[in-house]
Amino acid sequence: MRTEIKVGIIGAGGVARTRHIEGWRRLAERGVQIAAIADIDRKRAAQMADEVGAPHVFTDFRRLVALSDVDVVDICTPTCAHKAQAVASLRAGKHVLCEKPMCVNPAEGRAIIEAVRESGRKFMVAQHQRFSLAAQAAKKLVGSGTLGDVYHIRCHALRRRLLPGAPTFIYKRYSGGGPLLDIGCHILDLALHFVGFPKPAAIMGSATTQLAHRADMFSEWGDWDRKGFDVEDFACGFVRFTNGATLILETSWLLNTEQREDFGLRLFGTEAGLSFPEMIVYGQRDGVLTDTELTGITDNMHPHAREIQAFYECIVNDAPSPVPADQNIHVIRILWALYQSSARRREVRL
């Protein structure tokens, strides 16, 4: 089915260039056109507009949002800008795809949710990790009851010497936080998605800067402002849910660990356990321990492209958002509470 949809992209940075544009271009034969680009750097916006054939270029996102022929706004800006841009787009009657994390804090999340409800438009958080074939298979496995009741989760998003040095990552006024918000939001969202978003009851956490200020430290992605760096480079937390389940989260950009990049989950259930993304089920049968590796999962499309396709289909079919704001705010609430727990050095109850 072909449905004409025009897209405006706010933010002409890396994630828009390397991921989102590709996703929208895949839908060109189905009637999708990138019609406008907005960025505070006009040269960068114009370059992207030339690449995709977009006729409109702006330095003020509000001019893009006001275009009558833009149906969808794709927000690819620093986290600090998400709330204002999402609310303005929704109030202008646009559907909105917003890069993760959805916002800086729960208050901003509630404002977005209210704007979604008032507008009746579709809103989706770009938690692309959900859209890998492995993640979709794991979600089905957990939903089938193979693991029984999942009562504990260990999740981690760890990088070794992979600190993104751009100001939009390392200055809190732009990012809202360090790796906890940047990559921790991915693995936490995936964990909660797998088990149906149980309600958090209490959080204990620590967010610290251990390595980023050191002169001898390096990142494979280039240098950074060590003195101005004001977010954490490591965070960990413990979450207790109202249903009695528990979760441990670890995240870092610079950790002294064995792997360059390590994103993973371990789910422990009453009938079996699951390691993700290895896709190994740990259980027992007739008094014998079993380790079952699930195979045959071959992914030929990047999850970013698949998430954009899912958002397109929810619009044209008037279906629920694949990653709605009122679901993703649970991620923001937990991350925010972890920061609060670290600052207060005590448990935070929700």
Rosetta blueprint (number, residue, H / E / L):
1 M L
2 R L
3 T L
4 E L
5 I E
6 K E
7 V E
8 G E
9 I E
10 I E
11 G L
12 A L
13 G L
14 G H
15 V H
16 A H
17 R H
18 T H
19 R H
20 H H
21 I H
22 E H
23 G H
24 W H
25 R H
26 R L
27 L L
28 A H
29 E H
30 R H
31 G L
32 V E
33 Q E
34 I E
35 A E
36 A E
37 I E
38 A E
39 D L
40 I L
41 D L
42 R H
43 K H
44 R H
45 A H
46 A H
47 Q H
48 M H
49 A H
50 D H
51 E H
52 V H
53 G L
54 A L
55 P L
56 H E
57 V E
58 F E
59 T L
60 D L
61 F H
62 R H
63 R H
64 L H
65 V H
66 A L
67 L L
68 S L
69 D L
70 V L
71 D L
72 V E
73 V E
74 D E
75 I E
76 C L
77 T L
78 P L
79 T H
80 C H
81 A H
82 H H
83 K H
84 A H
85 Q H
86 A H
87 V H
88 A H
89 S H
90 L H
91 R H
92 A L
93 G L
94 K L
95 H E
96 V E
97 L E
98 C E
99 E E
100 K L
101 P L
102 M L
103 C L
104 V L
105 N L
106 P H
107 A H
108 E H
109 G H
110 R H
111 A H
112 I H
113 I H
114 E H
115 A H
116 V H
117 R H
118 E H
119 S H
120 G L
121 R L
122 K L
123 F E
124 M E
125 V E
126 A E
127 Q L
128 H H
129 Q H
130 R H
131 F H
132 S L
133 L H
134 A H
135 A H
136 Q H
137 A H
138 A H
139 K H
140 K H
141 L H
142 V H
143 G H
144 S L
145 G L
146 T L
147 L L
148 G L
149 D L
150 V E
151 Y E
152 H E
153 I E
154 R E
155 C E
156 H E
157 A E
158 L E
159 R E
160 R L
161 R L
162 L L
163 L L
164 P L
165 G L
166 A L
167 P H
168 T H
169 F H
170 I H
171 Y L
172 K H
173 R H
174 Y H
175 S H
176 G L
177 G L
178 G L
179 P H
180 L H
181 L H
182 D H
183 I L
184 G H
185 C H
186 H H
187 I H
188 L H
189 D H
190 L H
191 A H
192 L H
193 H H
194 F H
195 V H
196 G L
197 F L
198 P L
199 K L
200 P E
201 A E
202 A E
203 I E
204 M E
205 G E
206 S E
207 A E
208 T E
209 T L
210 Q L
211 L L
212 A L
213 H L
214 R L
215 A L
216 D L
217 M L
218 F L
219 S L
220 E L
221 W L
222 G L
223 D L
224 W L
225 D L
226 R L
227 K L
228 G L
229 F L
230 D L
231 V L
232 E L
233 D L
234 F E
235 A E
236 C E
237 G E
238 F E
239 V E
240 R E
241 F E
242 T L
243 N L
244 G L
245 A L
246 T E
247 L E
248 I E
249 L E
250 E E
251 T E
252 S E
253 W L
254 L L
255 L L
256 N L
257 T L
258 E L
259 Q L
260 R L
261 E E
262 D E
263 F E
264 G E
265 L E
266 R E
267 L E
268 F E
269 G E
270 T L
271 E L
272 A L
273 G E
274 L E
275 S E
276 F E
277 P L
278 E L
279 M L
280 I E
281 V E
282 Y E
283 G E
284 Q E
285 R E
286 D L
287 G L
288 V E
289 L E
290 T E
291 D E
292 T E
293 E E
294 L L
295 T L
296 G L
297 I L
298 T L
299 D L
300 N L
301 M L
302 H L
303 P H
304 H H
305 A H
306 R H
307 E H
308 I H
309 Q H
310 A H
311 F H
312 Y H
313 E H
314 C H
315 I H
316 V H
317 N L
318 D L
319 A L
320 P L
321 S L
322 P L
323 V L
324 P L
325 A H
326 D H
327 Q H
328 N H
329 I H
330 H H
331 V H
332 I H
333 R H
334 I H
335 L H
336 W H
337 A H
338 L H
339 Y H
340 Q H
341 S H
342 S H
343 A H
344 R H
345 R L
346 R L
347 E L
348 V E
349 R E
350 L L
